[in-house]
Amino acid sequence: MNWGKFGLFAGGALFGSYGVRILTSRDAKTAYTHTTAAVLRMKDTVMKDVTTLRENAEDIAAAAKDINEERQRLEDQRIIEDAKAVLAQAGEANA
């Protein structure tokens, strides 16, 4: 018989049975409860940050849209002024 393998098996079985007891102990449950509470607090903080980030992104997108609309309005106005100038020159040339 190979005593080394038997020793590993016995050690694993012993650790397994005591490991289960340790993991289900009152102290372990308290630790799990505190850890879970910390994770829930962290989740709340992350969700607040995500909401703030989303609101900022919406504000930035709205401002960018306003900028583009103003640029387009100015470009349209420039095109109209250029067209008026061309028509005025054509009218002077025909007169």
C-alpha positions as CSV (number, residue, x, y, z in Angstrom):
1,M,0.0,0.0,0.0
2,N,1.2,3.5,-0.8
3,W,1.1,5.5,2.4
4,G,1.7,8.8,0.7
5,K,-1.5,8.6,-1.3
6,F,-3.4,7.3,1.7
7,G,-2.1,10.3,3.7
8,L,-3.1,12.7,1.1
9,F,-6.6,11.1,0.9
10,A,-7.0,11.1,4.7
11,G,-5.8,14.7,4.9
12,G,-8.2,15.8,2.2
13,A,-11.1,14.1,3.9
14,L,-10.2,15.6,7.2
15,F,-9.8,19.0,5.8
16,G,-13.0,18.6,3.8
17,S,-15.1,17.7,6.9
18,Y,-13.5,20.5,9.0
19,G,-13.7,22.9,6.1
20,V,-17.4,22.4,5.8
21,R,-17.8,23.0,9.6
22,I,-15.7,26.2,9.3
23,L,-17.6,27.4,6.3
24,T,-20.9,26.9,8.0
25,S,-19.9,28.3,11.4
26,R,-21.6,31.3,13.0
27,D,-18.4,33.3,12.6
28,A,-18.2,32.5,8.9
29,K,-21.9,33.4,8.4
30,T,-21.2,36.7,10.2
31,A,-18.3,37.4,7.8
32,Y,-20.5,36.5,4.8
33,T,-23.2,38.9,6.1
34,H,-20.7,41.7,6.5
35,T,-19.2,41.0,3.1
36,T,-22.6,41.0,1.4
37,A,-23.6,44.2,3.2
38,A,-20.4,45.9,1.9
39,V,-21.1,44.6,-1.7
40,L,-24.6,46.0,-1.5
41,R,-23.3,49.4,-0.3
42,M,-20.7,49.4,-3.1
43,K,-23.5,48.5,-5.6
44,D,-25.5,51.5,-4.5
45,T,-22.5,53.8,-4.9
46,V,-21.7,52.4,-8.3
47,M,-25.4,52.8,-9.4
48,K,-25.3,56.5,-8.2
49,D,-22.1,57.0,-10.2
50,V,-23.6,55.4,-13.3
51,T,-26.7,57.6,-13.0
52,T,-24.5,60.7,-12.7
53,L,-22.4,59.6,-15.7
54,R,-25.5,58.9,-17.8
55,E,-27.0,62.3,-16.9
56,N,-23.7,64.0,-17.9
57,A,-23.5,62.1,-21.1
58,E,-27.1,63.2,-22.0
59,D,-26.2,66.8,-21.2
60,I,-23.1,66.6,-23.4
61,A,-25.0,65.0,-26.3
62,A,-27.7,67.7,-26.1
63,A,-25.1,70.5,-26.1
64,A,-23.3,68.9,-29.0
65,K,-26.6,68.7,-30.9
66,D,-27.2,72.4,-30.2
67,I,-23.7,73.3,-31.5
68,N,-24.2,71.3,-34.7
69,E,-27.6,72.9,-35.3
70,E,-26.1,76.4,-34.8
71,R,-23.3,75.6,-37.1
72,Q,-25.7,74.3,-39.8
73,R,-27.9,77.4,-39.3
74,L,-24.8,79.7,-39.9
75,E,-23.7,77.6,-42.9
76,D,-27.2,77.9,-44.4
77,Q,-27.2,81.6,-43.7
78,R,-23.8,82.0,-45.4
79,I,-25.0,80.0,-48.5
80,I,-28.1,82.3,-48.8
81,E,-26.0,85.4,-48.5
82,D,-23.6,84.1,-51.2
83,A,-26.6,83.3,-53.4
84,K,-28.0,86.8,-52.9
85,A,-24.6,88.3,-53.8
86,V,-24.4,86.2,-57.0
87,L,-27.9,87.2,-58.0
88,A,-27.1,90.9,-57.3
89,Q,-24.0,90.7,-59.5
90,A,-26.0,88.9,-62.2
91,G,-28.7,91.7,-62.0
92,E,-26.0,94.4,-62.3
93,A,-24.4,92.6,-65.2
94,N,-27.7,92.5,-67.1
95,A,-28.6,96.1,-66.4
